[in-house]
């Protein structure tokens, strides 16, 4: 179940150019809220989720859910960031980033997530990283095919 959520969020990130986009507008805010809405817990930001974990007023159930959901977001952003950077061929792009650099490019709703993305980078096995690299390369090849077809269509 969690993997489906991770993939759904990663797809939204890529399809809507949420990470590493200079453009921050109402559409960005709407997509961020859609992503946070996946958890059905009325989260408005990563910082808000972290506050739930620290709060004396939160139940253990709420704290555990927020922790788990932050882990899911970390995995989804890890996947989304690495699939988005198809042109970085040496390795996964997150292997050369640090949490602060990631933070610079995240919408306000996701500030604080850099730590969780790097945690996934560190904890991922070589096999998991290899699968992600293969997915990225496949997507890159598919994109090239689509671009060639668009060019052919334009020239005809």
GIMO-V481992 format. One record per helix or strand. SS is the DSSP state (~ for helix, > for strand). FROM is the first residue (numbers start at 1). TO is the last residue. If there is no record, write none. Layout:
BEGIN
ss:SS from:FROM to:TO
ss:SS from:FROM to:TO
END
This chain:
BEGIN
ss:~ from:2 to:15
ss:~ from:26 to:37
ss:~ from:46 to:54
ss:~ from:60 to:84
ss:~ from:93 to:96
ss:~ from:99 to:104
ss:~ from:108 to:110
ss:~ from:114 to:123
ss:~ from:126 to:155
END
